Amino acid sequence: PTYPPPPALSKLTRTGMELVERTQLSSTSSDGTGRGEKQKQGISRDSASSPKMDRYRMARQLTDKAIKEKKIFAICGHYPVIRATLRRKGWVEKKSHFLSKVPGLEDADVQEDQEVAPGKAEDIHDVMSRLVKNETPYLLWTVKRDMVDYHNLSSDQMLNHYGKTSSFTTKIGLCVNMRSLPWFVQANPDAFFPRCYSLCAESEKQEFVDDFRRTMASSILKWVVSHHSCPKSKTRSHKEEARPGEEGGKTDPEGAGEKRKGLSGQLVDVACRVCQAYLGQREHEDIDGLVSSAEGLSEAEWSILTQQYYALVRGDAFISSSRNYFSQCQALLSKMKSVNPQTEIDGLRNIWIIKPAAKSRGRDIVCMDRVEDILALVAADRPPSRDNRWVVQKYIETPLLIYDTKFDIRQWFLVTDWNPLTIWFYKESYLRFSTQRFSLDRLDSAIHLCNNAIQKHLQNDKGRSPLLPGHNMWSSARFQEYLQGRGRGAVWGSLIYPSMKRAVTHAMKVAQAHVEPRRNSFELYGADFVLGRDFKPWLIEINSSPTMHPSTPVTAQLCTQVQEDTIKVVVDRKLDRTCDIGNFELLWRQPAVELPPFSVSDLCVEGVGMRRAKRQMPPIPTVNILASLPEAQVLKVPHPSAVLDLAGGPPRMLVPQDRTLVDRKEPVPPWP
C-alpha cells in the first residue's frame, strides 16, 4: 500500500515541483536573445542544484530529530509495512545493521527499495539511512531472535522477540507443557487442546499405544450405537465422505453383503471391558484394586482385536449380534463423555496426526490410522535428535465443515510483557480452506491440512462448492455472515471468540515460567484453531513470526492492518496510554503482587555475640607439656574444652579472660 508522505516531505516535494515548473516556463517563453539564454541557463542550474540541496537539508533535519528522540530502527526480513509505518511516524532506518550478521538477507531488502522507483534520484530515506549508519537502533524487527545478540542489547532497545519461547511455539513444547495447566489455573487442557504425546520417549510411546487401544475400544461402541440409533445413519459411519442427499440406509446393517465378514459379539464384550476399566481409572478406583484393568489382555489378544477393529470400521466386517449391545454401549459412551471431553472428536476411524517436533508450515506432517504404521515411522528415525523428534496428536475427525470442506482459523495475539504477563488479542482473524472436499477415506494432506504453505501449490477440486473462494480464504467477518445466514450468528460472540481467548490465556500462563521476561520486548504470535461440529474451537499450535505476506486479498488487508496496529501498541502507547490501538484489545494483564510492608528498624536478632579470630593459629607441635610442669599444676579434666566444677556440677566451658559472652538484643543496622 502507498502512504502519504510526512508534512516535511510534502513540502520538499512541492518545492521541487515548483522548480521544475519554473524551468519549463522559462524555456518556452525565451525570445532567443542572449539574455533569455542566460536566464534559462541560470534557472536550469538552480533547478539542478536547489532540489538536491533542499533534499539533503531536509534529510539532515529529520535525521537529527530522529536521533534526538531515539527513533532509529533496523529490519531484517521482508516487512515493507513495518518499514513504511515507522517512517510515517518519523523513524529512520539503519539499513546496514544486519549486513555483517546475515549476509544477503538485508541486501534483498535494499534491492527491493531500489526497485520501487528505478531511474529516480536517490530517495530521501536512503540519504537519512546513511546519516544514521553509526547510530544505535532502538527498534529491532527480525524474522528470528537468533539474528540479534539478544543478551547484549541495552535496556532501551526494543526487540520483536522473546527468548526461550519453544515451550509453546514448538509442537513438542506445547505438547509437554499443556499437561502442567492444572497447576496454574483451574482448567482441563483436554477441553481445548487435543491430547498429544512425544514419541521420542519410551514411556510416552507406551502411553500413546494405550490411548490408541482405548480409543479403538470406544470406537467399537460408537459403531454399535451408530448402526442402531437411527435408520439413515446405518452405513454412513464408515462412509464419512458421502455426499449430501445420498441415502445411507439401503444396505443391511447386520452385514448381509456377500463379501463382509461376520464378527462375534465377543468383540463388543472386550471393548466394553476396556472402557469400564478406563472409567475406573478416571474415578481412581484402580488405586484400591476395585477394578480389574483391561490390561489383562495379552499382546497377541490385542493384535487380534486391533485387526478386527480395522476390518469393522472400513466396512469389511460387521458384528452379527450388535443390536443386543445397543443399550450397554450407549450407557458406557454417555459416561465416557462426562469424564473425557474429547470423546466426540475421536470419531470412528481413530486417526492420529504425526508431526515433526520443531518444524513449521505443515512440513512432513502425515495422518495415519494404524498404530503399527505410526511406530514404524518413528522407529525409522533412529537415533532421535532435536530435528527428527516426533509428536503424535489426536486428529479431530468431526470438524465443522463449510460446503463439505475443512478449514482452520488463524488468530493473532501480542505479548508485550511476561512479568506481569500482558496479552493483547486481535479482534479479527481469517479462515484457511482446504483445496479438496473433506473425506476420512483418504488421509491426504491436501484434504486434512489447511496450511497455506501446502494448499497454495494445489489445484482446487472440481467437485468443490463454487461458493467457496478461489484463493481459499475468508475473513472472520465473512464467516460471521455465513453463520448469520444459517441462524447461528450468535455463536461467534458467545462461544467461538471467547473460547479462543481462554485457550490463548491458559497457554501463556503455563509458558510464563519458561520464557525470558526481557523488558522492552514484544512478540506477535499466530494461533491455529479447528472448530468441531459443535462450534467448539480446539487449539492446534502456536506459531512465532507468523507469515505476513499478502498472499490473497484477505491477507493483503488483514496482515497490513495487524502490523500497523502492532506498532500502535508497542510504540505509540509508550508515549500515550490513551492512544488508538486499532483492533487489539487487552486480553489479560496479570495483577501486580504487592509485597507486605515492613520496617528495617523493627527487625532484631537474638543470640550470642562471637568475635571471629583475626588469623588462624599455627598448629602446635606435639610436645609433652605435662612432663615439664610440676605435679601440683597438672589438672585432669574430662574434655580439653571443659573444666571441672568443684561443687560437683557438670563441666563448664572455658571462657577467655578478654572475651565476654552476654545474651542481648541488638537492633540490626540499616541495610547497605
N, C-alpha and C positions, 0 to 999 in steps of 0.2 A: 504493500500500500504506500501511497505517496502522502506526505505530511507537509503542512505549510511550514515554511522556514521561520525561524525566530525573528522578532521585530528588527534586530540589528542586521540580520542577513537580508531581510526585505529591503531595508534602507540602502544597503550596499548594492543590491540588485537594481533598484530604481536608479541609483547614481550611474551605474554602468550603462543602463538603457538610455538615460538622458545623453550621455556622452556619445553613444552610437548614433542617436537621432541627430545631434548637432553636427556630427561628421557628415552624415548623408545629406543634410540640408545645405551645408556649405559647399559640398561638391556639386550639387545640382544648380545652385544659384550663382556659380562662378561665371564671370563675364570674359574669361580668357586672359585677362591682364595679369601682369606680374604681381600686382597687389593681391589679386584673387588667388594666384598660385601660392604666394607666401602664406596667405591666410589659411588656405586649405592644408598646406603642409604643417603649419603650426597647430591647427586643430587636430590633425592626424597624429602628430607627436603627442599632444595632450591625451587624445583618446587611447593611444597605445601605452602610455606610462601611467596616467592617473588611475585607471581601474586597478592596475596591478599594485600600485602603492596603497590605494584605499583598501584593497582586499587584505594586504599584509597588515596594515594598521588595524583594521577591524579584527583580524585573527589574533593579533597581539593583545588587543584589549579584552577580547573574550577569553583568551587563554589565561591572562593574568587574573581575571576574575575567577575562573575555574580553579586555578592553583590556590588562590586565597581561600576559597570555600571548600577546598579538598574534593573537587568534583572531577577526578581523573579515574577513568575506568579502563579495563582491559578485557577483551573477549577472546576465547579460544573455542572455535567451532562455528557452525553456521547459525547465527542468531541475528538476522537482519532487523527483526522487530525490536529486540532489546537495544541494539545499536541506535536505531532511529529514535526510540523513545527516550533514551538517555540524552541524546544530542538535543532533542527539543527542550529538555529541562536544563540545558546549559552545561552538560558534562562533555569532557574532551577525552577522546580515546587515545590510549597509548598502544599503538599497533604492534610495536616490536617487543612487547613484554614477554611473549611466549615463544619467540622465534628460536632462542637458544635451547629451550627445553623440548619443544615439539616441532622439529623442522618439517616444513611442508604444509602443516595444518593451517597455521596462520597465514602462510603465503597464499593459500587458496582464498582466504577472506580478502586479502589485499587485492588480488586479481579480480575478485568479484566486484569490489568497489570501483576499480578502474574500468571494468566492462560496462558499468551502468551508464557512463557518459563518454563513449570513445570519441577522440578527436577534440575534446574540450580542453580548456586550460586547466591547470591544476586546481582541484577543488579546495575551498577554504578549510575543509576538515582535514585534508592532507597537510596543509600548512600548520594547522593547530596541532596535529599529531606529532609533527617534527619538533614543535616548540616544547612539547612535554616529554621528549624522549628520555630525559634524565630525571623525571619526576616519579614519585611513588604512586602507583594506582591504589585508589581507596575502595574500588569495587571490582572484584574479580569474578567473571562469569565463565565457567568452563564446562566442558562436557563431562569430565570425570575429575574427582578430587585429587587423584594421583598426579595431575598435571601441575599442581601447586605445591610448594614447600609448606605444607599445612601448618606445621608446628612453629615455624619461624615467622609467621605473619604477626604484624603489630596489632594491638587491640583495636585500633580504629580502621582496620582494613576489613571490608565486608567480603564474604565468600558465599557462593550459592550452593555449598555442600557442607555436610557434617561428616565427622569421622566415625567409623565403626557402625555403619548402618546396615551391615549384612544380616543383622538379627531379624530384619523384616523385609529387606529388599531382595534377598535371595530366597529361592524356594525352600531350601533346606533350613535356613534360618527361621523363616516364618513357620515352617512345619514343626520345628522343635520348640520354639518359644511360645506358641499358642497353647501348649499344654500347661504352661505356668499361669494362664489367665486367672483361674480361681484364686490364686494367691494375691492378686492385685485388685480385682473387682468381683462382685457377686454376679458372675455371668458364666454361662456354659459355652465354651468355644465350639462345641458340636452344633450349636444352634445357628451359626452363621459361617463356619469355616469347615468345608468337607474334610473328613478325617484323612490324615496323611501320615506316612511312615518313611523313615530313612532306610534305604536298603543297603547302606554301607556298613551297618552294624548287625551282627548275627541275632542279637536279642530282638531288635525291631523287625528283622526279617521274619522271625518266628511269630511275632505279634501280627504282622500282615497276613501270614498264612492262616492264623486262627481267625482273623477278621474275615478273610475271604470265605472260609468254611462256614462261619456263622451267617454271612450274607447269603451264601448259597442255600443254607437251610431255610432262611426266611423267604427266599425267592420261590422255593418249592411250595411253601404255604400260600404265597401270593398266586401262584399258578392255580392251585386248587380253588381259591376264592374267586379269582377272575373267571374261571371256566364255569362257575355255577351261580354267580351273583346276578348277572343279567344276560339274557339270550344274545344280545347284539355284540357282546364282547367275548364270545366263546373262543374264537380263533384269532382274535387280534392281539392277544397277549404276546405272541411271538412274531407278529407282523406289525410292528410299531409304525412302519413307514407306509401303511395302507393309505390310499388316497381318500380324501373326504368323500362320503357318499357311497363308498363300497360296502356291501353287506358282509358282515363278518360271521353270521350265524348259519351259513349254509352247510358247513362241514360238521360232522358228528364230533362233539367234544370228547366222547369216550374213545375216539380213535378207530373208527370203523374203516379208515383208509387202508388200502391193501399193503402199503409199504411202511406203515407205522408200527413200532414195536410196543407191546404192552408191558407195563411195569407193575409190580405188585404194590399193594398198599404198605408194605414194609418200608418203602422209601419215605412215605409220609410219617410213619411212626418214628423213624430215626430223626427226621427233620424236626418233628415236634419235641423230641427229647433234647436235641441240641438247643432249640430255642428256650425250652424251660430251664436248662442249665444256665443259659445266658441271663435270663431274668433273675435267677437266683444269685448270680454274681453281681448284678446291678443292685440288688437289695441286700448284698453282703451276707447272704445265707450260707455261702460256701465257706465262710470263715469258721463256722462251728461244725462244718461237715454235715449240714442238714440236707444238702443237695448232692446227689451223685453227679459228678461232672460228666459232660458228654465226651470228655477226652478218653473215655473208656474204649473208644473205637481205635483199632489198630491202624497203622498206616495203610495196610492192604485194604481194610474196610473203607477208609476214607477215599482211597483211589477208586474203588468200585462205585461208591456213592457219587464221586465227582463226575465220572464218566456217564452215569445215568442222568445226572443233572444236565450235563451238556446236551445229551440227546433230547431231554424233555423240553428245554427252553428253545431249541432250534426246530422243534416240530417234528423230530424224527421218532418220538416216542410219546406215550400217553400213560396215565395212571387209570387202570380199569375201574377201580372202586373209589375214585376220588370223591364222589358225592357223599360217601359215608363220613368223610373227614371235614366236611364244609364247616360245621359249627365249631369244631375244635380249632381248626386253623384260623377262623375269623376271630375267635376269642383271644388266641395267642397273639395274633397280629395287633389287636387293639391294645393289649398290654405292652407290647414292644414299642408301639408308637408313643405311649405315655412315658417311657424311660429313655427312648432313643429318638431325638428329633430328626435324625437323618434316615429314618425308615422309609419315608416317602420318596426320597431322591434315589434310593437304591435300585428301584425298578425290578426287572426280572432277569436281566442279562448279566448282572454282576461285572460291569465294565469298570476298569480302572485306567487312569491316565498316568503314564510313566514319563517323568521329566528329568532332564539333567539338572543337577542341583544349583548350578551357578550360571546358566545360560539364559538368554532373553530372546524376544521376538519369535517365540514358538519354535526355535531350532531344536531338532532331534526329539520332539515330543511325539509320542505314539499312544494309541489307545489299544488295550488288549482285554480279553475276557477269559483267558486261560491262565491259571496260576503257574503252570509249568513253563509256559512261554515267557512270562514275566521274570521268573527266577533265572531262566536260561539267558535272557538278555542281560541281566545284571552280572551273572557269572562270567559272561564273555569279556567283561571289562576288568579283569584282574591284572595287577593289584589295584585296589581303589586309590584314587588320588583326588585332589581337590577339583580337577576338571572333569572327571568321569564318575563322580558320585551320582547316585540316582535317588529320587524320591518318587513314591507311588501315592497317588491321591484318588479318592473315590470319585468317579465320574458321575455327574448329575444326569441321570437317564431320563428324567422327566422335566426338561426345561420348558419354559414358556416360549412358544413359537409365534412368529408373526408371518402369516401367509405360508405356513408349513416350513419356515426357515428359522434356524437358530441364530441368536445374536448374543452379544455381551455389551456391557456398559463400561466406558472409560470415564472415571471420575477423578478430578483433580483435588488436591488439598495441599496446603502450605504450612510448614512448621517454621516458626520464627524464633523459638526458644525451647530448650529442653529442661531448663531449671529456672523458673517454673515452666512446665510444659504448656506451650501456646500453639493451638492448631486453628487454621483458617480453612473453611470448607467452601468450595466453589459452587455457586447456585446452578450452574449449567454443566451439562455433560453431553456425551454423544454415544450413539449405538453403532456397533460394527456387525454387519450381517455376513453370513457365510454365502459363498457363491453357489452352493448346492442345496437341494432340499434335504431336510432332516431325515435320517434313517439310522436305525441301530443294526441293520443287517450288514452295512459296510462301515468299517471303522477307519475310514479315510480321513486324513487331516483336513481336506477340503470341506468336509461336512461338519466336523466337530470343533475345529479351531477357527476362531473368528479374528485372529490377529491380522491386521492389515498387511504386515510384512509377508504373510503367507498368501492371503487372498488376492493381493494385487497382481500376482503372477498367474492367476487362474481365470478362466472364462466362466461367465455366469451360465448356469444350467438353463437349457431351453425350456424345460418344464417348470421353471420357477415362475412365481406370480409376477406379472408385469407391473403390479402396484408397488413393488419394491424398487428402490433407486438403482440405477445402473452402476453408480460408484459405491454402493453398498454401505451407506452411512445415513443415519438420521440424527438430528439434534434432539435433545431431551424435550424441547418444546414441541417438535413434530410427534414424538412418541406420546406426549400427553394429549395431543389432538386425536391420535389413534385410539387411546384409551377412552377419551370422551365420546368418540363416535360409537363405542361399544358399551356405553353405560357404565364404565369403570373409571371415570375421570378422577374420582376422589382417591383412588388407590395410590397415586403417586405421592400426594402430600400426606396421606395418613399411614402408609406402610413402606413404600419403596425408599423414598428420600430419607425419612428418619432412621430406617434400619441401616442404610449405608453410612450414615453419620455415626451411629453407635458402633458399627463394626470398625470403622477407622479409629475412633476414640479408644476402643479396647485394645486394638493392635499397638497403638502408640504408647499406651500406658505400660504394656508389657515390655516394649523395647526401650523404655526410658532409662532403665538401669544399665543398658549396654552401650548407648550412644555417647560420644564425647560431646558434652554440652558447651561447646565453644560460644562465647559471647560474640555478637556482631556477625553471626552467620545465619543462614536461612536455607531452605531447600524445598523445591516443588516436587511433588510425587504424583504418580498416576496409579490409581487402584482399579482393578478389573473385577467386575461383578457379573454373575449369571443369575437370572431370575428363574425360580421354579415356577411350575404352572399354577401355584397358589400365590404368585407375585412376590414371594419372599426372596430377597437378594442374598446371594452366597458370595463371600469374598474368596476370590481365586488366588490373586497375588498382588503385590505392591511393587511398582517399578520406580527406580530413581532415574533421573534425567529422561523423563518421558519425551517421546518424539514430538516435535512441534512443527514439522514440515507441513505446508499447505497441500496435502496430497489430494484432497477433494474440496468442493465448495464448502462443505460443513467444517472441516478442519481449518480451511483458509480463514474463515470468520472467527471460529471459537479459539483456535490456538493464538491468533493475533491478540484477541481480547484478553486471554488469560495472561499472556506475557506482559501486556500493558498494565493490567490490574496488579500483577505481582510487583512491578516497580512502584506502583502507588503504595502498596502495603509496606515494603521494605525500605523505600527511600523517602517518599513524601511524608509518611506517617511518623518518621523520626523527628520531623520538624513541626508537624501539626497533627495532633491526635484526633482532630475532628475533620480531617481531610477526606475527600472522596476515595473509597477503596474499591470501587467497581462492584463486581458481583461476588466478591469474597464476603463471608460472614464469619464472625468469631465462633468457632465450634466449641473450643474448650480452652480455658485458662486455669491452670492449677492454682488453687487458693494458696496464698502466702502462709507459711508456717511461722507463727510468732513464738520466739523464744521466751521462756519465763524470765521476768526481770529479777535481777539480783544486784546487790551492792557488795563491792570488794571489802569494804570496811566491816561487814558483818561476818566475814569468814575468819575462822581461827583454827589453830592446830593444837591439839593436846598431846603431850608426850614428854619425853626426857631429852634435854639438850645434850648433844655429844660434840666433842671437839675432835676434828679429824687430825691425825698426825701429819706433820709437815712433810716428813720423808720417812721412808721405810728403814727400820733399823737393820744394820748388817747382821747376818747370822752369828750367833755366839758359838765359839769353838767349844768342843767337848773337853771340859776340864773338871777334874774332881775338886769342886769348890768346897765340899763338905770336909774333905780331908784337911784343908788348910785352916778351917775355923776351929775355935775352941769347942770343946764338947758341950759347954753350957749354952753356946749360942745356936746350936742346932735345934730346929723346931720341926717336928714331923707333922705334916698336915695331910689330910686325905686327898687333896687336889691341889695342884700348883696355884690355882687362882682363888683358893678359899682359905680362910683362917678359922681356927677352932675357937668357939665361944667357951670361955672358962666356966660360964654358968651352966653349961650342959646343953645349950641350944644348938640349932643347926649351924653348919658353916656359913659364914657371910663373905661377900665378895670383898676383895682388896680394893680400896679406893685410894688413888694417888692423892698426895697431900695438896698438890696445886690444882686440883680439879674438884669442882663442887657440882653434884648432881641434884637438882631440885625440880620437882614437878611444878610446872607453871603453865599458864595460858598466856600466849602472846598473840597479838593481832598480826596478821600477815601484812607485810609492807605492800604498797601498790605494785601491780604488775609492771615490769619494764616496758 
